[in-house]
Amino acid sequence: MHVANIRAHQNKHTVHTTLGELIATISDIAFEYAAGKEEAYEIARLVLVRMLKGTSPRSKIVDGRVPTGKYLH
């Protein structure tokens, strides 16, 4: 996507960060709320998949293994 197109889609709640920083932050938060390591990784995975899917509505990156009811309130 061209830079001008990216800016056209941004809203006032834009945060500038790297992908690595984003993944690290999501992981840190998941570990704070999870009962164990495997659950933390699953929470982080779910958050990242949801975020990535939201960036491309036509994308088919979400598979049937995503547990939608366990972590969402």
Protein Blocks (a to p, Z undefined) as FASTA:
>chain_A
ZZklmmmmpcfkbccddfklmmmmmmmmmmmmpmbfklmmmmmmmmmmmmmmmmmmkbck
bcfklcfklmpZZ
